[in-house]
Amino acid sequence: MVQGPINRPKDGIARALRRDRNRLVARYSFTMNWMFTRPGTPVRFEKGEPCCHIFPVRCGEIERHRAGA
């Protein structure tokens, strides 16, 4: 699972939209989608600043959880 940095608010954007990544396509690039709170206001990530949080989840775990298993 990939989401915005945890406990790192950023002025001008509300949050990164979370997405689940399939391990079979993990070698390919992907985009992070953000919700902007002030359109027209520049938002910049500085070098070394976290831009996402990658949280490993065992394959099938999300589906099992949703099914109530």
ZIJOVEN-V670349 format. One record per helix or strand of 2 or more residues. SS is the DSSP state (A for helix, B for strand). FROM is the first residue (numbers start at 0). LEN is the number of residues. If there is no record, write none. Layout:
ss->(SS | SS)
from->(FROM | FROM)
len->(LEN | LEN)
//
This chain:
ss->(B | B | A | B | B | A)
from->(1 | 12 | 22 | 33 | 52 | 60)
len->(2 | 4 | 3 | 3 | 2 | 6)
//
